[in-house]
Amino acid sequence: MISGLKILIGILSFWIIYNRLVQIPHLKDQFLHLFSEPGMYLVIAVTLLLMPVNWGIESYKWKRITSQIQSVSYKTALKSVFSGICVGNLAPGRAMEFLAKIYFFKPENRPDVTVLHFINGMFQMLITVTVGLIAVSMKLNKTDSSSNFIYYVIAGGVCLIVFFCWAILNVSLIQSKLKLIKWFRVKDTAKIQFSGSLIIQLITLSAIRYLVFTSQFFILFNALSPQNNMLETMLSISAYFMLTSLIPMVSFIEPAIRAAIALFVFNGGDDTVIIVLCSTFVWIINVVVPSLIGYIIILREKIDFRSARAN
């Protein structure tokens, strides 16, 4: 049922995009015109160069957060992250990403590293949701002055933020409760705890990484549509990344869902083609290209995922 729902979301997303696009006269000509300027190649190059910065920061975060369980080199952390990006495409919400990431750790450490994978994601989500929540509230405040919908959005966002903070501060409790599941029952398991300095470092790195991938979208969008209001554009980008982070994606319809979300938060208009292009390009740069790198790593490392389990 869940898979069918995701497919339905994808179909609806394609329908939204199609209906927006068919209303634009001379669509093909406009599409080609977007890349007629030589300067666009420089913009795309800069956006591409920010990809390794984005995932490089994430890899360093991964190295730092797992160091209390097992110390690995930065190179190993990079391999782990890129392999995870690749395998994450196989399930909605990137649910299988951890299977590739934990392969680079000792079998007895993999259950605890699995816990850290999801906690690490919460650090990034804490930034994405907090900034996105502020952006959505500001956008709704400008466009919808009547209903209580703003307060529902704020309440839902605050609940998520509280949950992320609770999970980060109580990771050892979560670790102990998970031992009820066979996968997490490992002898001599280390107790996971975060020091205040490590929490601050991980939050800071998550904030810097957030600035990197939001800048990718902004640079591309601003180059294609420079007349837009900068603040409004940044609010829309923040709302876009919050929604795409919260909605589980199915890889083969992910571009359509992302584009539909972008059209929703940017309110379409004359920039419909630009919005779809930006969301699709950023997805290709930050997910497709790293997935190809991860696939190469998986082939070179001869990873057998049947062995990616604790002894």
ABEGO torsion letter per residue (X at the ends): XAAAAAAAAAAAAAAAAAAAAAABBGAAAAAAAAAABAAAAAAAAAAAAAAAAAAAAAAAAAAAAAAAABBBBAAAAAAAAAAAAAAAAABBGGAAAAAAAAAABBAAAAAAAAAAAAAAAAAAAAAAAAAAAAAAAAAAAAABAABAAAAAAAAAAAAAAAAAAAAAAAAAAAAAAAAABAAABBBGBBBBBBBAAAAAAAAAAAAAAAAAAAAAAAAAAAAABAABBAAAAAAAAAAAAAAAAABBBBAAAAAAAAAAAAAAAAGEEAAAAAAAAAAAAAAAAAAAAAAAAAAAAAAAAGBBAAABBBX
